[in-house]
Amino acid sequence: MNELELKAHFASITHPADITEYLEDVPIAEWPKLLNLIEDREKRAKVVAEIDESRWKDLLSEFSPAEVAELIEEMESDDAADVIAKIPLPLRYEVLYRLPKEQRHQVLELLGYPEDSAGGIMQVELVRVPQNALVSDAIQRVRELVEDDVQVLAVWVVDKEDRLVGSIELADLLIHKSTRPIRDLMTKDVVCVKPLVDQREVGELFKKYDLLTLPVVDDENHLIGRISVDDVVDVLSEEAEEDTLRMAGTSPEELAYPTQVFSIARVRLPWLGVALFCSLISASLLTFFEPLLEQMAVIYAFLPVIMAMGGNVGIQSSTILIRSLASRKTDLREIPQVLFKEIRVGLIMGLFYGLCAGSVATFILSKQNYALGGMVFISMIFAMITAAALGVLAPTLLQKLGVDPAIATGPFVTTLNDITGILVYVSTARFFMTALV
């Protein structure tokens, strides 16, 4: 399509997210030109806000400070702060200088909070009315913000000191007379959050109380902002992605360096180092027990099976525990009960798969050598029980040490289970050795 056709096409698309999806199929070098074809400044700013944060730095560096300031001026305060936080410092200062004074102060205030805190994801635009106001006053304030294209989900009621004292749902404003006092309609029991609370806890509050919006207050209960449910959806998605990456032994930083191989290697190195150290211990154990294993070569055949099955059980147990800890369905006081449960689960799985592996050892890989089958059977049971226990104990230990337990499901637990699997298997083989030879 030529420029006129693209301009008409963008004008016909009502939701900015659809334009962003179109841009994803185009080289990023073409984005500035395409964005300038969107005549509606407000829509253009919303399109930029919808773009993945990892691309903001490269995209906005193609614009002049005045053009970036024009985009940010049309954004809501939380989006404006997010965008400015991602652009290079020299450009950031020039953009802030060009913003209107009030918006500049709002953005600077939001930038003062940690990115992953309630203050870092809150928005300062909200409907705030005094408790002695009337319904008509609240409706007028709602209209003013809606005309500025600000999403309004609730009305917050404050006292003379600007302290939060209640809230009103929009539906209540519609069904009551305009002369009705606000104080007669407001709900006094309001769930709120402090600005330094971690964003994960904010997400838990939204889930627990089924919220659409949440006020943010300071230590004196002054109303300073609000968080909407769409911001929390993004938070939960980010947290899930972060947990997944850490379970693989890496971190979200890697996504920030998609083409920088040294930066990616730096992110991955630490926990791979743990894996190497534990693997070297496993190799040393095999060397130590080599004389014993050489007495019967068939013993070697089942060693990888025992190690692999134990590793899988350990990852399953630790993953379930980590998710429960992260969602606050489980706390450290319940670890003994969780450990007992996982040991019983490991026992059941060990009995089932030990019987399967033992049968293969007895009737397929040997001439009905019941001693070999019994060795494999018992080894599988104890290896799975041990792995299940380690899958609970390792994340618990990391949590108590102040380390994010999500990393425990990566190389750490797997290689630790390899070590215990070797010890369990060789110890059982030593017990059965006279019957095997």
C-alpha positions in Angstrom: 0.0 0.0 0.0 1.1 3.6 -0.7 1.2 6.3 2.0 -2.3 7.5 1.3 -3.7 4.0 1.5 -1.8 3.3 4.7 -3.0 6.6 6.2 -6.6 5.7 5.4 -6.1 2.2 6.7 -4.7 3.4 10.0 -7.6 5.9 10.3 -10.1 3.0 9.9 -8.6 0.9 12.7 -10.3 1.8 15.9 -8.1 0.0 18.4 -4.4 1.0 18.7 -3.4 -2.6 19.5 -4.5 -3.7 16.0 -2.1 -1.1 14.5 0.7 -2.3 16.8 0.1 -5.9 15.6 0.4 -4.6 12.0 3.8 -3.0 12.9 5.1 -6.3 14.3 5.2 -7.6 10.7 7.3 -4.6 9.5 11.0 -4.0 10.1 11.5 -1.7 13.0 13.3 0.8 10.8 10.0 1.5 9.0 8.1 2.2 12.2 8.8 5.9 12.6 7.6 6.6 9.1 4.4 4.5 9.6 3.7 6.1 13.0 3.8 9.6 11.4 1.0 8.5 9.0 -1.3 8.3 12.0 -2.8 11.8 12.1 -4.6 11.5 15.4 -1.9 12.3 18.0 -3.7 10.5 20.8 -4.1 7.3 18.8 -0.4 7.5 17.8 0.6 7.8 21.4 -1.6 4.8 22.3 0.0 2.7 19.5 3.5 3.5 21.0 2.3 2.6 24.5 1.1 -0.8 23.1 4.5 -1.6 21.6 6.6 -4.1 23.5 8.8 -2.2 26.1 12.0 -3.9 24.8 11.6 -2.0 21.5 10.9 1.5 22.9 14.5 2.4 23.2 15.4 1.6 19.6 12.1 3.1 18.3 12.2 6.4 20.2 15.8 7.0 19.4 14.6 7.5 15.8 12.5 10.5 16.8 13.6 14.0 17.9 13.1 15.0 21.5 10.2 17.3 20.5 8.5 14.4 18.7 8.9 12.1 21.7 7.6 14.8 24.0 4.6 15.2 21.7 3.9 11.4 22.0 4.3 11.3 25.7 2.2 14.4 26.3 -0.8 12.4 25.0 -0.2 9.4 27.2 -1.6 8.6 30.6 0.9 9.1 33.4 1.8 5.5 34.0 2.5 4.9 30.3 4.4 8.1 30.0 6.7 7.2 33.0 7.2 3.7 31.5 8.3 5.1 28.1 10.6 7.7 29.6 12.3 5.1 31.8 13.2 3.0 28.8 14.8 5.8 26.6 18.5 6.9 26.9 19.3 9.4 29.6 20.3 12.4 27.3 17.0 12.0 25.4 15.1 11.5 28.6 16.2 14.9 30.0 15.4 16.7 26.8 11.9 15.1 26.6 11.1 15.9 30.2 12.1 19.6 29.7 9.6 19.8 26.8 6.6 18.4 28.8 4.1 20.6 30.4 5.1 21.5 34.0 2.3 19.5 35.7 2.8 16.4 33.6 6.6 16.6 34.1 6.1 16.6 37.9 3.8 13.6 37.6 6.2 11.6 35.6 9.2 12.5 37.8 7.1 11.4 40.8 6.3 8.0 39.2 9.9 7.5 38.1 10.9 7.9 41.8 9.3 4.5 42.6 10.8 1.1 41.9 9.6 -0.2 38.5 8.2 -3.4 40.1 6.3 -1.6 42.9 2.7 -0.4 43.2 4.0 3.2 42.7 5.8 2.1 39.6 2.6 0.8 37.9 0.1 3.3 39.3 -1.6 6.2 37.5 -2.1 9.6 39.0 -5.2 10.5 36.9 -8.3 9.7 39.0 -11.6 11.0 40.1 -11.2 12.5 43.6 -14.1 14.2 45.4 -14.4 15.6 48.9 -16.8 13.8 51.2 -19.1 16.8 51.5 -19.6 16.9 47.7 -22.8 15.9 45.9 -23.4 13.2 43.3 -23.6 16.0 40.7 -20.1 17.1 41.6 -18.7 13.6 41.2 -20.5 13.1 37.9 -19.0 16.4 36.6 -15.5 15.3 37.6 -16.0 11.9 35.9 -17.1 13.7 32.7 -14.0 15.8 32.7 -11.6 12.9 32.9 -13.6 10.8 30.3 -13.4 13.7 27.9 -9.6 13.5 28.3 -9.9 9.8 27.4 -9.0 8.6 30.9 -10.5 5.3 32.0 -12.6 5.8 35.1 -13.5 2.8 37.1 -14.3 4.3 40.5 -14.7 7.6 42.4 -12.4 8.1 45.4 -13.6 10.1 48.4 -11.2 12.2 50.5 -11.4 14.4 53.5 -10.1 17.9 53.9 -6.5 16.6 54.4 -6.8 14.6 51.1 -6.9 11.3 53.1 -8.8 8.5 51.5 -12.0 7.8 53.4 -14.2 5.9 50.9 -15.1 5.0 47.4 -18.1 5.0 45.1 -18.8 2.8 42.1 -19.9 4.5 38.9 -23.3 2.7 38.9 -24.2 4.3 42.2 -23.8 7.7 40.7 -26.3 6.9 38.0 -29.0 5.5 40.2 -29.1 8.2 42.9 -30.3 11.8 42.7 -27.7 14.5 41.8 -28.4 16.3 45.1 -27.5 13.2 47.2 -24.5 13.7 49.4 -21.5 11.6 48.6 -20.9 10.6 52.2 -24.2 8.8 52.3 -23.3 6.6 49.4 -19.6 5.9 49.8 -18.2 2.6 50.9 -15.9 3.2 53.8 -14.1 -0.2 53.9 -11.7 0.4 51.0 -8.8 -1.9 50.1 -5.7 0.2 49.4 -2.0 -0.3 49.0 1.2 1.6 49.8 3.4 2.7 46.8 6.4 0.5 47.8 4.5 -2.7 47.9 5.8 -5.3 45.3 3.7 -5.6 42.2 3.3 -9.3 42.8 1.5 -8.5 46.0 -0.7 -6.0 44.1 -1.7 -8.7 41.7 -2.6 -11.0 44.7 -4.9 -8.2 46.1 -6.7 -7.9 42.8 -7.3 -11.7 42.7 -8.2 -11.9 46.4 -10.8 -9.1 46.4 -11.9 -9.4 42.7 -10.9 -5.7 42.1 -11.1 -3.6 39.0 -9.1 -0.7 40.5 -7.1 -0.2 43.6 -6.1 3.1 45.3 -2.5 3.9 46.3 -2.0 5.8 49.5 1.1 7.1 51.4 1.9 6.4 55.0 -0.5 9.1 56.2 -3.3 7.6 54.0 -3.2 10.5 51.5 -4.5 9.4 48.1 -1.6 9.6 45.5 -2.8 7.3 42.6 -4.6 4.3 41.5 -3.9 1.0 39.7 -6.3 -0.5 37.2 -6.9 -4.1 36.3 -5.3 -3.8 32.8 -2.0 -2.9 34.5 -2.3 -5.9 36.8 -2.9 -8.2 33.8 0.5 -7.0 32.4 2.1 -7.5 35.8 0.9 -11.1 36.1 2.1 -11.9 32.6 5.5 -10.4 33.4 5.8 -12.3 36.6 4.9 -15.6 34.9 7.4 -15.0 32.2 10.1 -14.1 34.8 9.4 -17.3 36.8 9.6 -19.4 33.6 13.0 -17.9 32.7 14.4 -18.3 36.1 13.3 -21.9 36.2 15.5 -22.4 33.2 18.4 -20.9 35.0 18.4 -17.6 33.2 16.6 -14.2 33.9 14.4 -11.6 32.2 17.5 -9.5 31.5 18.2 -11.8 28.6 15.2 -10.5 26.7 16.7 -7.0 26.9 19.8 -8.2 24.9 18.3 -10.2 22.1 21.4 -9.8 19.9 24.2 -9.2 22.4 25.7 -12.6 22.9 28.2 -11.6 25.6 25.3 -10.1 27.7 23.3 -13.2 27.2 26.2 -15.4 28.2 26.7 -13.3 31.3 23.1 -13.8 32.4 23.3 -17.6 31.9 26.7 -18.3 33.3 26.1 -18.2 37.1 23.6 -21.1 37.4 25.3 -23.1 34.7 28.3 -22.9 36.9 26.3 -24.5 39.6 25.3 -27.2 37.2 28.9 -27.8 36.2 30.1 -28.1 39.8 27.4 -30.6 40.7 28.0 -32.6 37.5 31.7 -32.8 38.3 30.7 -34.2 41.7 28.5 -36.8 39.9 31.5 -37.7 37.6 33.7 -38.1 40.6 31.3 -40.4 42.3 31.1 -42.6 39.2 34.9 -42.8 39.1 35.0 -43.7 42.8 32.5 -46.5 42.3 33.9 -47.7 39.0 35.5 -50.9 40.5 32.1 -51.9 41.8 30.2 -51.1 38.6 32.7 -53.0 36.4 31.9 -56.2 38.2 28.6 -56.4 36.3 28.2 -54.2 33.1 24.4 -54.5 33.1 24.2 -52.3 36.2 25.4 -49.4 34.0 22.3 -49.7 31.8 19.9 -48.6 34.5 22.0 -45.8 36.1 20.8 -43.1 33.5 17.2 -44.3 34.0 17.4 -43.9 37.8 19.0 -40.4 37.5 16.6 -39.2 34.8 13.4 -40.3 36.7 14.7 -38.8 39.9 15.4 -35.5 38.2 12.0 -35.3 36.7 10.3 -36.0 40.0 12.4 -33.3 41.7 11.5 -30.7 39.1 7.8 -31.6 39.4 7.9 -31.2 43.2 9.8 -28.0 43.2 7.8 -26.4 40.5 4.5 -27.1 42.4 6.0 -25.7 45.6 7.4 -22.6 43.9 4.1 -21.7 42.3 2.3 -22.2 45.6 4.8 -20.0 47.4 4.5 -17.3 44.7 0.7 -17.3 44.8 0.8 -17.4 48.6 -1.3 -20.6 48.7 1.6 -22.1 50.8 3.9 -20.5 53.3 7.1 -21.8 55.0 5.1 -23.0 58.1 3.4 -25.6 55.9 6.6 -27.1 54.5 6.5 -30.2 56.8 3.0 -31.1 55.5 4.1 -30.4 51.9 7.2 -32.5 52.4 5.2 -35.4 53.8 2.8 -35.3 50.9 5.5 -35.2 48.3 7.3 -38.2 49.9 4.1 -40.2 49.7 3.7 -39.2 46.1 7.3 -40.2 45.4 6.7 -43.5 47.0 3.6 -44.3 44.9 5.4 -43.3 41.7 8.5 -45.2 42.7 6.5 -48.4 43.3 4.8 -48.1 39.9 7.8 -47.2 37.8 10.1 -49.4 39.9 7.9 -52.3 39.1 8.0 -51.5 35.4 11.8 -51.0 35.2 12.4 -54.0 37.5 10.3 -56.2 35.2 12.3 -55.1 32.2 15.6 -55.8 34.0 14.4 -59.3 35.1 12.7 -60.6 31.9 14.1 -58.6 29.0 17.7 -57.5 29.8 18.6 -60.6 31.8 17.7 -64.3 32.0 15.2 -63.9 34.8 17.8 -62.4 37.1 15.4 -61.5 40.0 18.2 -59.9 42.0 18.8 -57.4 39.2 15.1 -56.6 39.0 14.9 -56.2 42.8 17.9 -53.9 42.8 16.3 -51.7 40.1 12.9 -51.8 41.8 14.3 -50.7 45.2 16.6 -48.1 43.7 13.7 -46.5 41.8 11.6 -46.2 44.9 14.3 -44.6 47.0 15.5 -42.4 44.2 12.0 -41.0 43.6 11.4 -40.5 47.3 14.7 -38.7 47.7 14.1 -36.5 44.6 10.6 -35.5 45.8 12.0 -34.5 49.2 14.8 -32.5 47.6 12.3 -30.8 45.3 10.7 -29.4 48.5 13.8 -28.8 50.6 15.9 -27.0 48.0 13.4 -24.2 47.2 12.6 -23.9 50.9 16.3 -23.4 51.7 16.7 -20.8 49.0 13.6 -18.9 50.2 15.0 -18.8 53.7 18.4 -17.6 52.4 16.6 -14.7 50.5 17.3 -16.2 47.1 14.4 -16.4 44.5 13.4 -20.1 44.7 12.3 -20.1 41.1 16.0 -20.8 40.2 15.9 -24.0 42.2 14.0 -25.8 39.4 16.8 -25.3 36.9 20.3 -26.8 37.0 20.5 -26.8 40.8 17.8 -29.4 41.5 18.5 -31.5 38.5 22.2 -32.0 39.2 21.6 -32.5 42.9 19.2 -35.3 42.1 21.8 -36.8 39.8 24.2 -37.0 42.8 21.6 -38.6 45.1 20.5 -40.9 42.3 24.0 -42.3 41.9 24.4 -42.7 45.7 21.1 -44.5 46.0 21.7 -46.8 43.0 25.3 -47.7 43.9 24.4 -48.3 47.5 21.6 -50.7 46.5 23.9 -52.4 43.9 26.5 -53.0 46.7 23.8 -54.7 48.8 22.7 -57.0 45.9 26.2 -57.6 44.5 26.7 -61.1 45.8 23.4 -62.2 44.2 24.1 -60.3 40.9 27.5 -61.9 40.2 
